[in-house]
Amino acid sequence: MARLTPQPWRTMTQALELRDPAAFAEMPRTIINSTRALAVRPPETRSRWLEGDRVWSLDAPHDLMLTHPIEVAELLLRIV
């Protein structure tokens, strides 16, 4: 945790520009859900977090990459 740095503010304010939206739509979509965060999402948006080519869940808080780094890394390695 000593290596954590603040989130750059522009990641919140700068729009993402997709040069080829059709190509982006064809990319496989992987979702790693925090079961605790998913449980408190509004029901009308929850399905969006369950639709992907690969969907995995970890019983972890929202910052699961900090609290469960090994489990997250193992899932990410399954993608490649």
DOZA-526396 format. One line per 5 residues: number of its first residue (from 1); their letters; for each residue z negated, y negated, x of N, C-alpha, C. Coordinates in steps of 0.001 Angstrom, whole numbers, padded with zeros to 6 digits. Example, Ala and Ser with C-alpha at 12.3 -4.5 7.8 and 13.67 -1.06 7.14 Angstrom:
REM residues 2
1) AS) -007800 005690 013190 -007800 004500 012300 -007800 003300 013200; -007080 002250 012850 -007140 001060 013670 -007870 -000030 012900
END
This chain:
REM residues 80
1) MARLT) 000000 001200 000813 000000 000000 000000 000000 -001261 000855; -000330 -001126 002128 -000368 -002291 003007 001014 -002907 003196; 002064 -002147 002931 003425 -002648 003145 004006 -003328 001907; 003256 -003410 000833 003755 -004055 -000382 003984 -005545 -000147; 005042 -006045 -000749 005345 -007471 -000676 005614 -007976 -002092
6) PQPWR) 005507 -009266 -002327 005783 -009788 -003660 007236 -009532 -004079; 007446 -009377 -005363 008794 -009191 -005912 009563 -010504 -005746; 010747 -010474 -005158 011543 -011711 -005060 011842 -012268 -006463; 011595 -013570 -006646 011731 -014181 -007958 013156 -014097 -008504; 014151 -014170 -007657 015538 -014151 -008149 015907 -012842 -008834
11) TMTQA) 015197 -011768 -008553 015492 -010520 -009265 015201 -010668 -010751; 014411 -011666 -011106 014094 -011921 -012516 015015 -012962 -013148; 015648 -013797 -012324 016404 -014919 -012876 017904 -014860 -012610; 018319 -014096 -011612 019732 -014053 -011249 020433 -012933 -012022; 021477 -013289 -012732 022218 -012307 -013522 022974 -011329 -012620
16) LELRD) 023031 -010096 -013042 023794 -009081 -012335 025257 -009199 -012767; 026156 -009277 -011807 027579 -009375 -012115 028233 -008021 -011872; 028757 -007423 -012920 029478 -006158 -012803 030960 -006460 -012699; 031545 -006110 -011586 032968 -006382 -011377 033849 -005396 -012142; 033326 -004202 -012391 034087 -003185 -013117 033152 -002460 -014085
21) PAAFA) 032879 -003062 -015248 031949 -002468 -016204 032344 -001053 -016633; 033631 -000760 -016703 034070 000579 -017102 033652 001617 -016062; 033802 001279 -014800 033384 002190 -013728 031876 002369 -013741; 031159 001305 -014005 029708 001384 -014079 029279 002301 -015219; 029952 002210 -016352 029618 003042 -017516 029849 004522 -017243
26) EMPRT) 030731 004835 -016314 031030 006233 -015982 030022 006850 -015013; 029200 006024 -014391 028229 006541 -013425 027146 007350 -014139; 026744 008487 -013560 025656 009254 -014162 024379 008412 -014199; 023636 008556 -015250 022424 007764 -015437 021202 008656 -015312; 020312 008298 -014409 019075 009038 -014192 017897 008164 -014582
31) IINST) 016962 008735 -015317 015784 007999 -015761 014545 008792 -015368; 013608 008116 -014715 012305 008714 -014426 011286 007902 -015210; 010738 008508 -016237 009801 007824 -017118 008362 008044 -016698; 007566 007031 -016886 006120 007148 -016851 005706 007493 -018274; 005083 008637 -018468 004712 009024 -019833 003744 008023 -020450
36) RALAV) 002882 007447 -019640 001911 006472 -020170 002603 005185 -020598; 003573 004726 -019831 004310 003517 -020199 005221 003793 -021394; 005828 004967 -021415 006718 005326 -022522 005949 005377 -023841; 004717 005831 -023793 003910 005963 -025010 003627 004629 -025690; 003632 003544 -024943 003326 002237 -025535 004574 001399 -025798
41) RPPET) 005741 001929 -025497 006979 001194 -025812 007183 001167 -027330; 007771 000111 -027839 008041 000054 -029281 008948 001211 -029697; 008645 001840 -030820 009454 002981 -031265 010946 002673 -031372; 011287 001436 -031733 012705 001100 -031919 013464 001027 -030589; 012784 000936 -029466 013476 000908 -028170 013197 002152 -027338
46) RSRWL) 012284 002995 -027784 011874 004159 -026990 013035 005114 -026724; 013933 005300 -027668 015036 006251 -027481 015916 005867 -026295; 016010 004582 -026019 016816 004104 -024892 016319 004680 -023567; 015036 004962 -023472 014437 005488 -022243 014551 006995 -022155; 015153 007602 -023175 015298 009057 -023204 016754 009491 -023132
51) EGDRV) 017662 008521 -023059 019091 008818 -023039 019638 008659 -021625; 020001 009755 -021020 020561 009715 -019682 021116 011079 -019334; 021814 011148 -018232 022343 012431 -017782 021223 013308 -017240; 020242 012660 -016621 019041 013346 -016120 017863 012493 -016553; 016929 013084 -017276 015741 012361 -017725 014522 013182 -017336
56) WSLDA) 013662 012569 -016545 012430 013238 -016120 011256 012355 -016490; 010088 012968 -016624 008866 012231 -016931 007756 012669 -015996; 006941 011716 -015629 005748 011996 -014838 004548 011444 -015596; 003467 012210 -015610 002229 011726 -016211 001591 010775 -015209; 001958 009516 -015324 001561 008508 -014344 001565 007147 -015018
61) PHDLM) 000895 006166 -014395 000965 004796 -014926 002327 004166 -014640; 002498 002933 -015093 003782 002234 -014973 004312 002197 -013533; 003476 001934 -012568 003921 001841 -011174 003884 003197 -010494; 004553 004158 -011081 004469 005538 -010599 004982 005712 -009179; 005839 004820 -008719 006312 004925 -007341 005221 004568 -006339
66) LTHPI) 004183 003891 -006813 003043 003571 -005954 001944 004621 -006073; 001715 005088 -007293 000618 006030 -007513 001013 007481 -007281; 002309 007791 -007412 002805 009159 -007263 004063 009188 -006385; 003993 008659 -005161 005204 008529 -004335 005867 009861 -003990; 005090 010885 -003757 005680 012185 -003391 006458 012762 -004565
71) EVAEL) 005871 012718 -005755 006554 013250 -006940 007832 012483 -007238; 007784 011151 -007116 008981 010331 -007345 010045 010656 -006314; 009654 010774 -005053 010612 011095 -003988 011252 012449 -004236; 010477 013420 -004668 011036 014751 -004948 012076 014688 -006063; 011819 013895 -007091 012794 013747 -008170 014052 013025 -007672
76) LLRIV) 013872 011978 -006890 015035 011249 -006358 015892 012131 -005471; 015265 013015 -004720 016032 013919 -003856 016835 014927 -004662; 016439 015190 -005886 017202 016105 -006740 018510 015487 -007218; 018623 014164 -007142 019830 013473 -007607 020982 013684 -006625; 020680 013656 -005334 021739 013703 -004324 022158 015108 -003983
END
